[in-house]
Amino acid sequence: MSEETDMLSPDQAFDILSNQRRRYALHYLSDHPEGEKLQELARQLAAWENEIDAEEVSKKQQKRVYVSLYQTHIPKLEAEGVVDYDSESGLITLTRHADDVTTYLQDDEDRSDQWHRYYLALVVAGTVVFTATVLELPVFAALTPTIVGLTILFAFGVLTVQYFLVRRRESQGVTSSEH
C-alpha cells in the first residue's frame, strides 16, 4: 500500500487480479461480507472452475483448490491487506482495502454501465420504425420520414444527456442506489 494514501495502487490491485482464482475468491467473498470458511471457499471455486454445482465437486477437485488457496492466494491477499484469515477457525473476511481491488471486478451484468444496450435498442427500434414509415406500412403510412428521423435524433439526444448526467453523478460519488 502507498504510505501517503493508505490505499492499494492500481498496479497492486491488477497484480492481485492477475490470477483467476484470486478473482473468483474476491468475487465470492464480496457476496459474503460476514466471511467464509476456507473449506467452503475452496469448494465454491472448484465448482466455478469445473463449471459444475458446488454439490458435485469431488474431494480431489476441492483439495486442489484448497491447497492453492492456503499456500499461495490467501497469503498474498492477506499480505496486501485485502483479506483477514483466521487460521484457527479457517474464516476469511474482506478488509476495507478489498474495495481498492473489487472495484475492478464488476461483471458486465452487475455494472450500471449498460448504456451500449440502450443505444442498441434505440438503433433497432428507430430502424424498424423508420423503415416501416418509408415503406408506408399500415399505421406508419401517416408518418413522414422527416418527422420519424427527427424523433429518433431527439431520442438519441435525450439518451446522451441522461448518460452524461449519470456519469457526472457517478464521478461525484453519487450512485443511482442512493436515490
N, C-alpha and C positions, 0 to 999 in steps of 0.2 A: 504494500500500500504506500501511496505517496504520503510522506510525512506532513506536507502542508495542507493537503485536502482531506486526509483520513478516508480516502476512497480508493478503490482499485482503479488502476489506469485502464484505458481501453486495451492496451497490449496485454495486461494481466488477465483481463476478462476474456479476451479472444484466445489466450493460451489455455485457459481453463476450458473454454468451449470447443477447443480443437479436437476433443475426444468425444465421440458419440455417447459412450457410456456415461461420461460426466454430464453431458447434456440431458440424457434420459433421467439420471439421478436428480438433477436440479429441477427438471420439469415435474417429476413425481413428488419431490419434497415441497415444491411450491403449492401443490394441491393438498398437502398435509402439514399445515402450519404448526400443529401440535408435535410434529416429529414422527419418525417411523423407525422401527427396528431394522437393523442391517439385514437380518434374515428375510424380512418381508420385502425390503427394497430390492434385494438380490432376486427374489422370486418374480417380482413385477418386471424388472429389467430383463430377465431371462425370457419372460413371456413376450415382451415387446421385440426383443432381438430375434426370437424364433417365430414371431407372428402367430402366437397361439394364446389361448386364455391362460391366466395365471394358475388355474386349477390343473392344467395339462402339463405344466413344467415338470420335467424329470429331476430327480435328485442331482444327477450329473450336470444338467444344464444350470441349475441353481447354484451348485457348488462352484462351477467355473466362474460365474459372475461374482459370487460371494468373495472368492479368493482375490479376484482382481480388484473389487471394491475395497476390501480390507487392507490389502497390501499396497495398493497404488493410488486409487482415486480418492477415497475418503481422506487419507493422509494429506494429499495435495490440496483438497478443498479446505481441510482444516488449517493447513499451513498458510493458506491465502486468507484465512479468516472468513470463509464463506459458510462453513458449517461448524457445528459443535458436535463432537462424537463422545458419548459416554461409553467407554469400553466395558464397564461393569454391566450396564443394562442393555447395551447394544443400540441405544437410541441415538438417532441422528436428527439434528434440528438445524434449520437455516438460521444464520445470524443476520443482523441488519445489513451486513455487507453483501448479502446474497442479491439484493436489488441491483447492485452495481453490475452483476452478471446476468441476472434473469431478465433484465430489460431487453437483452438481445435475443432471448429465447422465444418470444411470442410467435405462435403459429399464425399463418395467414388467416385462419378461421377465427382465431382468438383476438385478432387485432381490429382496431376500429378503422384501420386503413383499408377500406373496401371500395374506395372511390372508383377504381377501374371497373367494377361491376356496375355501378350506377351509370357511368358513361357508356358502357357497352349496351346496357338496357335501353338507354336513350337513343343510341345509334340504331339499334334494331327496331325499336318502336317507330322512330322517326322515318326510317327507310320504308317500313311497311305502310305507314300512313301516306307518305309522300308518293310511293309507287301506286297505291290504290287510288289516290287523287288524280295522278297523271293518267292512269288507265280508265278513269271515270267509272270506277266500280260503284255499285249501288251504295248509298249512304255517303260515299265520299265524292260523288259527282257534283254535289252542291258546293264543295270547297274549291278554292283556286290554289294552284301550286304556289303562288306567291304568298298567300296567307299561311299555308302549311309550312313553307320554308321559313318564314319569319317567326312562326310559333316555335319551330324546332330550334332556331337560333336563340330565341328568348329563353327557352328551356335550358339550353346549354349555358347561357349567361347566368341564370338563377343557380344552376348546379355549381358552376365555377365560383360564384360569390359565396355560396354555402361552404364549399371546400376551403376557401381561404379563411373564412370566419372560424371554422372548426380548427384549422391548422393554427391560427393565431391564438385561440383559446388554449390549445394543447401546448403551444410553446410558452404560454404564460403559466402553465401548470394547472390549468383547469380542465378536467376531463368531463365527458358527457355524463358519466355516472354521478357526478356531483350536482347535477341539475335536476 
